[in-house]
Amino acid sequence: MRLRGATEAGDEFELTCVVHDPRSARRLTEAERSVAELLCEGKTLAQVAHLRGVSPNTVKTQVRQIFRKLNVESRVALVRRLCP
């Protein structure tokens, strides 16, 4: 997984993430893993929906399931859980 962004100072950064807790990732379906990877890349729900060819409501449901299965409450916590 890749995470791209910029600091408050405007400096761009890119991180490469590997699954840190493989037991957690195994609990996810293939679709949920794909959504989680896209979220870790910094994609919005709308972008994830477009890339996966599904509705934004489907993505919202998948994100809720991901959060529940991994026992996280935010995207930041998701990245911390899946990336070392």
C-alpha positions in Angstrom: 0.0 0.0 0.0 1.2 3.5 -0.7 0.3 6.6 1.2 0.9 9.9 -0.5 0.3 13.4 0.9 1.8 16.7 1.9 3.0 18.1 5.2 1.5 21.4 6.5 4.6 23.1 5.1 3.7 21.8 1.6 6.4 19.2 1.4 5.2 16.1 -0.5 5.8 12.6 0.9 5.1 9.0 0.0 5.1 6.0 2.3 5.1 2.4 1.3 3.1 0.3 3.8 3.0 -3.4 4.3 0.4 -5.3 6.3 1.5 -5.1 9.9 -1.1 -7.4 11.4 -1.8 -10.2 8.9 -4.4 -11.7 11.3 -6.5 -8.5 11.0 -6.1 -8.3 7.3 -7.2 -12.0 6.9 -10.5 -11.1 8.6 -11.4 -8.8 5.7 -13.0 -10.0 2.5 -11.1 -9.4 -0.8 -13.3 -6.4 -1.5 -12.8 -4.9 2.0 -9.0 -5.4 1.6 -9.1 -3.5 -1.7 -11.1 -0.7 -0.1 -8.8 -0.5 2.9 -5.8 -0.3 0.6 -7.3 2.6 -1.4 -8.2 4.4 1.9 -4.6 4.0 3.0 -3.5 5.6 -0.3 -5.6 8.6 0.8 -8.5 8.1 -1.6 -11.9 9.6 -0.8 -15.0 7.5 -0.5 -16.2 8.9 -3.9 -12.8 8.0 -5.5 -12.9 4.5 -4.1 -16.5 4.0 -5.4 -15.5 5.3 -8.8 -12.4 3.1 -9.0 -14.2 0.0 -7.8 -17.3 0.6 -10.0 -19.7 0.6 -7.0 -21.9 3.2 -5.3 -20.6 5.4 -2.6 -23.2 3.8 -0.2 -21.6 0.4 -0.9 -18.2 1.8 0.0 -19.6 3.4 3.2 -21.0 0.0 4.2 -17.7 -1.7 3.5 -15.8 0.9 5.5 -18.1 0.4 8.4 -17.4 -3.4 8.2 -13.6 -2.8 7.9 -13.7 -0.6 11.0 -15.8 -3.1 12.9 -13.6 -6.1 12.0 -10.4 -4.3 12.8 -11.8 -2.5 15.8 -10.8 1.0 14.6 -12.8 4.2 14.6 -11.0 6.3 12.0 -9.0 6.2 8.8 -5.9 7.2 10.7 -6.4 4.3 13.1 -6.9 2.0 10.0 -3.6 3.1 8.5 -1.8 2.6 11.9 -3.4 -0.8 12.2 -2.4 -2.0 8.7 1.0 -0.3 8.4 4.0 -0.6 10.7 
